[in-house]
Amino acid sequence: MTNAPAAAGSLNGVSLRRDAWGRLVLVDVAGAEHVDVSPVRAFPLTDPLGGVAIVDENGAELAWVPRLDAAPATLRAQLEAAFAEIEFVPRIVRIHRVHSATEPSQWDVETDRGRTQFVVKNDDDVRRLDARRAIVVDSHGIRYVIDDTRALDAYSRRALERFL
């Protein structure tokens, strides 16, 4: 074991960088490079700033970051950039219409990425995450998050409350 100082933006001597092809590379304490690693949030919806595992192409954990929000700034920026490339979780900002005479229900919503329509197979696919946040899962498995149900307009809140 060496007493060399940890690189800036490293955590316990482990650091990340991008190679010439844009792949994420983890450099471990021994200096070994692990190419094409992926970060995985432990609790992506309920604690997105919590623990992050860095795994290899087979899913084996190579490193653990206990809290993303407490990681060194450089490491946190690299992880957040990687998440931006792989995560797709649109945020619902308004519900225009929900047709739910029978299951499945058809939703017409405005998200942070624009207006869209989707089908929700059953009422169990709409649920609270906590006192403020909710999640809607469409028939294709796409998760739509509502960050603050209280921030929705009156119609959107009424439409959502029928399912919660």
C-alpha positions as CSV (number, residue, x, y, z in Angstrom):
1,M,0.0,0.0,0.0
2,T,1.4,3.4,-0.9
3,N,1.1,6.6,1.0
4,A,0.7,8.6,-2.2
5,P,-2.0,11.4,-1.9
6,A,-5.3,10.6,-3.6
7,A,-6.0,12.3,-6.9
8,A,-8.2,15.4,-6.9
9,G,-11.8,14.3,-7.3
10,S,-11.1,10.8,-6.0
11,L,-12.7,8.9,-3.1
12,N,-10.5,6.7,-1.0
13,G,-7.9,6.7,-3.8
14,V,-10.5,5.6,-6.5
15,S,-11.0,8.0,-9.4
16,L,-13.0,8.3,-12.7
17,R,-12.0,9.6,-16.1
18,R,-13.2,9.3,-19.7
19,D,-11.0,7.6,-22.2
20,A,-10.5,8.7,-25.9
21,W,-13.7,6.9,-26.9
22,G,-15.7,8.6,-24.2
23,R,-16.0,5.5,-22.0
24,L,-16.0,5.8,-18.3
25,V,-12.8,4.4,-16.7
26,L,-12.4,3.7,-13.0
27,V,-8.9,3.8,-11.7
28,D,-8.7,1.8,-8.5
29,V,-6.4,2.2,-5.5
30,A,-3.8,-0.1,-7.0
31,G,-3.8,2.0,-10.2
32,A,-5.6,-0.6,-12.3
33,E,-7.9,0.7,-14.9
34,H,-11.4,-0.7,-15.4
35,V,-12.8,0.4,-18.8
36,D,-16.5,1.0,-19.6
37,V,-17.8,1.1,-16.0
38,S,-21.3,2.3,-15.1
39,P,-22.6,4.1,-12.0
40,V,-25.8,2.7,-10.5
41,R,-27.8,4.6,-7.9
42,A,-28.8,2.5,-4.9
43,F,-32.2,4.3,-4.6
44,P,-32.7,6.3,-7.8
45,L,-36.1,7.6,-6.9
46,T,-36.3,7.9,-3.1
47,D,-32.7,9.0,-2.5
48,P,-31.0,10.1,-5.8
49,L,-28.2,11.8,-3.9
50,G,-27.5,8.7,-1.8
51,G,-25.2,5.7,-2.4
52,V,-23.8,5.0,-5.9
53,A,-22.2,1.7,-6.9
54,I,-19.7,1.7,-9.8
55,V,-19.9,-1.6,-11.6
56,D,-18.1,-3.3,-14.5
57,E,-19.7,-4.6,-17.7
58,N,-20.8,-7.8,-15.8
59,G,-22.4,-5.9,-13.0
60,A,-19.7,-6.6,-10.4
61,E,-19.3,-3.8,-8.0
62,L,-15.8,-2.1,-8.2
63,A,-16.4,0.9,-6.0
64,W,-19.0,2.4,-3.6
65,V,-19.7,6.1,-3.1
66,P,-21.6,6.3,0.2
67,R,-23.3,9.7,-0.7
68,L,-23.3,11.4,-4.1
69,D,-24.0,14.7,-2.4
70,A,-20.9,14.3,-0.2
71,A,-18.5,13.1,-2.9
72,P,-15.6,15.4,-4.1
73,A,-16.8,17.9,-6.6
74,T,-14.9,16.5,-9.6
75,L,-16.1,12.9,-8.9
76,R,-19.7,14.1,-8.4
77,A,-19.7,16.0,-11.6
78,Q,-18.4,12.9,-13.5
79,L,-21.0,10.7,-12.0
80,E,-23.8,13.2,-12.7
81,A,-22.7,13.5,-16.3
82,A,-22.8,9.7,-16.6
83,F,-26.2,9.6,-15.1
84,A,-27.4,12.3,-17.5
85,E,-26.5,10.0,-20.4
86,I,-28.2,6.9,-19.1
87,E,-31.2,8.0,-17.1
88,F,-34.5,8.8,-18.6
89,V,-37.0,9.9,-16.0
90,P,-39.3,12.7,-17.3
91,R,-41.0,14.9,-14.8
92,I,-44.8,15.5,-15.1
93,V,-45.5,19.2,-14.6
94,R,-49.2,19.2,-15.7
95,I,-51.9,16.6,-16.4
96,H,-54.0,17.7,-19.3
97,R,-56.4,14.8,-19.3
98,V,-56.8,11.3,-17.9
99,H,-59.4,9.0,-19.4
100,S,-60.0,6.2,-16.9
101,A,-63.5,4.9,-17.3
102,T,-62.0,1.4,-17.3
103,E,-58.4,0.1,-17.0
104,P,-56.1,0.8,-18.7
105,S,-56.2,4.6,-18.4
106,Q,-55.0,7.0,-21.0
107,W,-52.9,10.0,-19.9
108,D,-52.2,13.2,-21.7
109,V,-49.5,15.1,-19.7
110,E,-46.9,17.9,-20.0
111,T,-43.5,16.9,-18.9
112,D,-40.2,18.7,-18.6
113,R,-39.4,17.3,-22.0
114,G,-42.7,18.3,-23.7
115,R,-46.2,17.0,-24.1
116,T,-46.9,13.3,-24.3
117,Q,-49.6,10.7,-24.1
118,F,-49.3,7.2,-22.6
119,V,-51.3,4.3,-21.2
120,V,-51.2,3.2,-17.5
121,K,-52.2,-0.5,-17.2
122,N,-53.7,-0.3,-13.7
123,D,-54.1,1.9,-10.7
124,D,-51.2,0.3,-8.9
125,D,-48.9,1.9,-11.4
126,V,-49.6,5.3,-9.9
127,R,-48.3,5.7,-6.4
128,R,-46.7,8.0,-3.8
129,L,-43.0,8.1,-3.2
130,D,-43.4,10.3,-0.1
131,A,-45.7,13.0,1.1
132,R,-45.0,15.3,-1.9
133,R,-43.7,13.1,-4.7
134,A,-45.4,10.5,-6.9
135,I,-44.5,8.2,-9.7
136,V,-46.5,7.1,-12.7
137,V,-45.4,4.0,-14.7
138,D,-46.7,3.6,-18.2
139,S,-47.4,0.4,-20.1
140,H,-43.9,0.4,-21.5
141,G,-42.3,0.7,-18.1
142,I,-41.3,4.3,-18.4
143,R,-41.3,6.0,-15.1
144,Y,-42.7,9.6,-14.9
145,V,-42.0,11.4,-11.6
146,I,-44.0,14.2,-10.1
147,D,-41.6,16.1,-7.9
148,D,-44.2,18.0,-5.8
149,T,-47.9,17.2,-6.2
150,R,-48.7,20.4,-4.4
151,A,-47.1,22.4,-7.2
152,L,-49.5,21.0,-9.8
153,D,-52.5,23.1,-10.9
154,A,-56.0,22.2,-9.4
155,Y,-57.1,20.0,-12.3
156,S,-53.8,18.0,-12.3
157,R,-54.1,17.5,-8.5
158,R,-57.7,16.2,-8.8
159,A,-56.8,13.9,-11.7
160,L,-53.9,12.5,-9.8
161,E,-55.6,12.1,-6.4
162,R,-58.1,9.7,-8.0
163,F,-55.2,7.2,-8.3
164,L,-53.3,7.8,-5.1
